[in-house]
Amino acid sequence: MDFTFIIAIILFLFILFLIILHLRNKYANQLTNFKVYFYLGVVFIIMGIAMKFYVLSIIGLVFMIVGFANKRKWRGFEDWEGLSPKQRKFKITIVIILSVIFLYFSITKYWLRIP
């Protein structure tokens, strides 16, 4: 592997770590929405079975167990109507970015069979 490629990966991971650290400190007082963990688990299980990628199903099972174990904490989170316009825009942007990434990898790996 090329040395510059390894340096680029390390630099990218370091920047990603700093961003996560900053966001973690910024949103430290927010509660975790365990209902989302449960829903993510259901989606991951279905996608893992559909793509015959069973590791994804196992990850989904873990998400589902964590979400269901904390079912008492599901109440108290706002719906889309309760979010500010800035929060809505941020969440929609994240959903679009993740959807494009998922679609790209789905097309390249499973439809075009590019390794």
C-alpha positions in Angstrom: 0.0 0.0 0.0 1.2 3.5 -0.8 2.6 5.4 2.2 0.7 8.6 1.3 -2.6 6.7 1.2 -1.9 5.4 4.8 -1.1 9.0 6.0 -4.3 10.3 4.3 -6.4 7.6 6.1 -4.8 8.4 9.4 -5.3 12.1 8.9 -9.0 11.5 7.9 -9.6 9.4 11.0 -7.9 12.0 13.2 -10.1 14.8 11.8 -13.2 12.6 12.2 -12.2 11.9 15.8 -11.9 15.7 16.5 -15.3 16.3 14.9 -16.9 13.6 17.0 -15.2 14.9 20.1 -16.4 18.4 19.4 -20.0 17.3 18.8 -19.9 15.0 21.8 -19.0 18.0 24.0 -21.5 20.3 22.4 -24.4 17.9 22.8 -23.4 16.3 26.1 -26.6 17.2 27.9 -28.9 15.5 25.3 -30.6 12.3 26.1 -30.2 9.2 23.9 -33.3 8.2 21.9 -33.4 4.4 22.4 -36.4 4.1 20.2 -34.2 5.0 17.2 -31.8 2.2 18.2 -34.7 -0.2 18.1 -35.9 1.0 14.7 -32.3 0.9 13.3 -32.0 -2.6 14.5 -35.1 -3.7 12.7 -33.9 -2.0 9.5 -30.4 -3.5 9.8 -31.8 -7.0 10.3 -34.0 -6.7 7.2 -31.2 -5.2 5.1 -28.7 -7.8 6.3 -31.0 -10.7 5.4 -32.0 -9.1 2.0 -28.3 -8.5 1.0 -27.1 -11.9 2.5 -24.7 -9.9 4.6 -25.5 -11.5 8.0 -23.0 -9.4 10.0 -25.3 -6.5 9.4 -28.2 -8.6 10.8 -26.1 -9.3 13.9 -25.4 -5.6 14.3 -29.1 -4.9 13.9 -29.9 -7.5 16.5 -27.6 -5.7 19.0 -29.2 -2.3 18.2 -32.6 -3.9 18.6 -31.7 -5.4 22.0 -30.2 -2.2 23.3 -33.3 -0.2 22.2 -35.8 -2.7 23.6 -33.8 -3.0 26.9 -34.3 0.8 27.4 -38.0 0.8 26.4 -38.9 2.9 29.4 -36.8 5.8 28.1 -38.7 6.0 24.7 -41.0 8.8 25.8 -40.2 12.5 25.8 -38.7 13.0 22.4 -40.0 15.5 19.9 -41.5 14.6 16.6 -40.6 16.5 13.4 -43.2 19.2 14.3 -41.4 20.0 17.5 -38.0 20.6 15.9 -36.6 24.0 14.9 -36.1 24.6 11.2 -32.3 24.4 11.7 -32.6 20.9 13.3 -35.0 19.7 10.6 -32.6 20.8 7.9 -29.7 19.1 9.6 -31.6 15.8 10.0 -32.8 15.9 6.4 -29.3 16.6 5.2 -27.9 13.6 7.2 -30.6 11.3 5.9 -29.9 12.4 2.3 -26.2 11.9 2.6 -26.6 8.5 4.2 -29.1 7.5 1.5 -26.7 8.5 -1.3 -23.8 6.6 0.3 -26.0 3.5 0.8 -27.3 3.7 -2.8 -23.8 4.1 -4.2 -22.5 1.1 -2.4 -25.6 -0.9 -3.3 -25.3 -0.2 -7.0 -21.5 -0.8 -7.2 -21.4 -3.9 -5.1 -24.6 -5.7 -5.8 -25.9 -4.5 -9.2 -22.7 -3.8 -11.1 -20.6 -6.5 -9.2 -17.6 -4.1 -8.8 -15.3 -5.5 -6.1 
